[in-house]
Amino acid sequence: MLFSKKSHIKIARSVLRDFLQIHESSESLIVDMEIVLGEILANVIKHTYKNDETKRIIVSYTLKDEVFHVLVRDFGPPVDPARLKPTPPDLENPREGGYGLYIISRVTDEFRVRPLRNGNLTVVKKKLR
């Protein structure tokens, strides 16, 4: 369990790195998944929790049948999955930020957010080989 502090993103990424290294994953996959997890947590902290550092976030990692799963559970207001549209970058008019969902959609095999009675569950899946 983490709290919704930006400094805790580094901790979650470090645990993810260790988990994937133990399972002999490639460095490129590890880096991609660290970025994905960082984006998910940053979005929860900024958009769901409105930068309130006292809120809980539960992060878990599993590996089943060569598929790596990241589960991020928050306890904020429900998110409407239909509003989560990955937008490709506009190279003619670049802007700072706003590309996290696009990055996640490009480097994972599955990304979904499921609203729950009390919060949301974000699920990411990535095939290891």
C-alpha positions as CSV (number, residue, x, y, z in Angstrom):
1,M,0.0,0.0,0.0
2,L,1.1,3.5,-0.8
3,F,-0.1,6.9,-0.1
4,S,-0.9,9.4,-2.8
5,K,2.4,11.2,-2.6
6,K,4.4,11.7,-5.7
7,S,7.5,10.5,-3.9
8,H,5.8,7.1,-3.5
9,I,5.7,6.6,-7.3
10,K,9.5,6.0,-7.1
11,I,9.0,3.3,-4.5
12,A,6.3,1.5,-6.5
13,R,8.5,1.6,-9.7
14,S,11.4,0.2,-7.7
15,V,9.4,-2.7,-6.5
16,L,8.1,-3.3,-10.0
17,R,11.7,-3.3,-11.3
18,D,12.8,-5.8,-8.7
19,F,9.8,-8.1,-9.4
20,L,10.5,-8.1,-13.2
21,Q,14.3,-8.6,-12.7
22,I,13.6,-11.6,-10.5
23,H,11.6,-13.0,-13.4
24,E,14.4,-12.3,-15.9
25,S,12.5,-9.7,-17.9
26,S,14.3,-7.6,-20.5
27,E,15.5,-4.2,-19.6
28,S,13.3,-2.6,-22.3
29,L,10.2,-4.2,-20.9
30,I,11.1,-3.1,-17.3
31,V,11.6,0.5,-18.4
32,D,8.3,0.4,-20.3
33,M,6.4,-0.9,-17.4
34,E,8.0,1.6,-15.0
35,I,6.8,4.4,-17.2
36,V,3.3,2.8,-17.4
37,L,3.1,2.5,-13.6
38,G,4.4,6.0,-13.1
39,E,1.7,7.4,-15.5
40,I,-1.1,5.5,-13.8
41,L,-0.1,6.6,-10.3
42,A,0.5,10.2,-11.4
43,N,-3.0,10.2,-12.9
44,V,-4.6,8.8,-9.8
45,I,-2.8,11.3,-7.6
46,K,-3.5,14.3,-9.9
47,H,-7.0,13.6,-11.3
48,T,-8.7,11.2,-8.9
49,Y,-7.2,12.4,-5.6
50,K,-6.7,16.1,-6.6
51,N,-3.2,15.9,-5.1
52,D,-4.4,15.0,-1.6
53,E,-1.4,13.1,-0.2
54,T,-3.4,11.3,2.5
55,K,-5.3,8.9,0.2
56,R,-4.4,5.2,-0.1
57,I,-3.4,3.4,-3.3
58,I,-2.8,-0.3,-3.5
59,V,-0.5,-1.6,-6.2
60,S,0.1,-5.3,-6.9
61,Y,2.0,-7.2,-9.5
62,T,1.4,-10.8,-10.7
63,L,2.8,-13.0,-13.3
64,K,0.6,-15.8,-14.8
65,D,1.2,-17.7,-18.0
66,E,4.0,-15.3,-19.1
67,V,1.6,-12.3,-18.8
68,F,2.6,-9.6,-16.3
69,H,-0.3,-7.9,-14.6
70,V,-0.3,-4.6,-12.8
71,L,-3.3,-3.8,-10.6
72,V,-3.7,-0.3,-9.1
73,R,-6.6,0.2,-6.7
74,D,-7.7,3.6,-5.6
75,F,-10.5,4.7,-3.4
76,G,-11.6,7.9,-5.1
77,P,-14.7,8.8,-7.1
78,P,-15.5,6.4,-9.9
79,V,-13.9,7.1,-13.2
80,D,-15.9,6.8,-16.4
81,P,-13.8,4.5,-18.7
82,A,-15.5,6.0,-21.8
83,R,-13.8,9.3,-21.0
84,L,-10.3,7.8,-21.0
85,K,-9.3,8.2,-24.6
86,P,-5.6,7.9,-25.5
87,T,-4.8,10.9,-27.7
88,P,-1.8,10.7,-30.0
89,P,0.6,13.6,-29.8
90,D,0.1,16.5,-32.2
91,L,3.7,17.1,-33.4
92,E,2.6,20.3,-35.1
93,N,1.3,21.8,-31.8
94,P,3.1,20.0,-29.0
95,R,1.9,20.5,-25.5
96,E,3.4,19.6,-22.1
97,G,1.6,16.6,-20.5
98,G,-1.5,14.8,-21.5
99,Y,0.1,11.8,-23.3
100,G,0.1,9.3,-20.5
101,L,-2.9,7.2,-21.7
102,Y,-1.5,7.2,-25.2
103,I,1.9,5.9,-23.9
104,I,0.2,3.3,-21.8
105,S,-2.0,2.1,-24.8
106,R,1.1,1.8,-27.0
107,V,3.3,-0.2,-24.7
108,T,0.8,-2.6,-23.1
109,D,-1.3,-5.4,-24.4
110,E,-4.3,-4.4,-22.3
111,F,-5.3,-1.4,-20.3
112,R,-8.6,-0.8,-18.6
113,V,-10.1,1.0,-15.7
114,R,-13.0,-0.5,-13.9
115,P,-15.1,1.7,-11.5
116,L,-16.0,0.0,-8.3
117,R,-18.4,0.8,-5.5
118,N,-15.7,2.6,-3.6
119,G,-13.0,3.7,-6.1
120,N,-11.4,2.2,-9.2
121,L,-9.3,-0.7,-10.3
122,T,-6.8,-0.1,-13.1
123,V,-5.6,-3.3,-14.8
124,V,-2.6,-3.4,-17.2
125,K,-1.4,-6.6,-18.9
126,K,1.8,-7.1,-20.8
127,K,3.1,-10.4,-22.4
128,L,6.6,-11.0,-21.3
129,R,7.8,-12.8,-24.4
